[in-house]
Amino acid sequence: MSAGFAWQHLLRAGLRGLRLTPEQFWALTPAELRLMLGEERGARPMGRARLDELIAAFPDEVKGDGP
């Protein structure tokens, strides 16, 4: 059985510990939340190869006929 993601613990840390509103919590990126919780050790900057992978996986979409 997989342990899954500890959302309950993260919500508690964000809402109670960091005193964020739910809107502020859900607007954070995982990297921002980790930094706010003091989990910055071991973090490495993203390299160009990984950025290219993300760009290919999640391309920007232009909607509508406008510029």
DOMARNU-167250 format. One line per 10 residues: their letters; for each residue x, y, z of C-alpha. Coordinates in Angstrom, 2 decimals. Layout:
! residues N
A	X/Y/Z  ...
***
This chain:
! residues 67
MSAGFAWQHL	0.00/0.00/0.00  1.37/3.40/-0.98  1.69/6.02/1.74  0.45/8.75/-0.61  0.99/12.44/-0.16  0.60/13.90/3.33  -1.87/16.67/2.41  -3.33/16.81/5.92  0.10/17.54/7.40  0.95/20.12/4.75
LRAGLRGLRL	-2.40/21.86/5.21  -1.91/21.95/8.95  1.61/23.35/8.56  0.44/25.97/6.07  -2.78/27.05/7.72  -1.85/26.75/11.38  1.93/26.97/11.41  2.45/29.57/8.69  -0.96/31.22/9.26  -1.77/31.24/5.56
TPEQFWALTP	-5.31/31.57/4.27  -6.55/28.63/2.17  -6.26/30.83/-0.93  -2.65/31.68/-0.10  -1.82/28.03/0.60  -3.25/26.73/-2.68  -1.59/29.53/-4.67  1.88/28.41/-3.55  4.10/26.24/-5.69  5.55/23.15/-4.01
AELRLMLGEE	8.97/24.83/-4.07  7.62/27.93/-2.32  5.93/25.82/0.34  9.08/23.80/0.93  11.11/26.99/1.30  8.60/28.48/3.74  8.69/25.27/5.79  12.49/25.38/5.92  13.09/22.40/3.65  15.54/24.13/1.34
RGARPMGRAR	18.48/21.82/2.02  19.36/19.61/-0.90  17.40/21.74/-3.34  19.10/22.25/-6.66  18.30/24.77/-9.35  16.54/23.40/-12.41  18.84/22.72/-15.34  18.13/23.56/-18.97  17.44/19.91/-19.88  14.69/19.63/-17.26
LDELIAAFPD	13.23/22.98/-18.33  13.10/21.76/-21.94  11.31/18.59/-20.78  8.70/20.66/-18.95  8.22/23.00/-21.91  7.64/20.01/-24.20  5.24/18.37/-21.74  3.27/21.55/-20.96  3.38/23.86/-24.00  1.77/27.29/-23.83
EVKGDGP	-1.57/27.36/-25.58  -2.91/30.35/-27.45  -6.69/30.55/-27.26  -8.90/32.55/-29.57  -8.16/34.51/-32.71  -6.59/37.52/-30.99  -2.92/38.45/-30.96
***
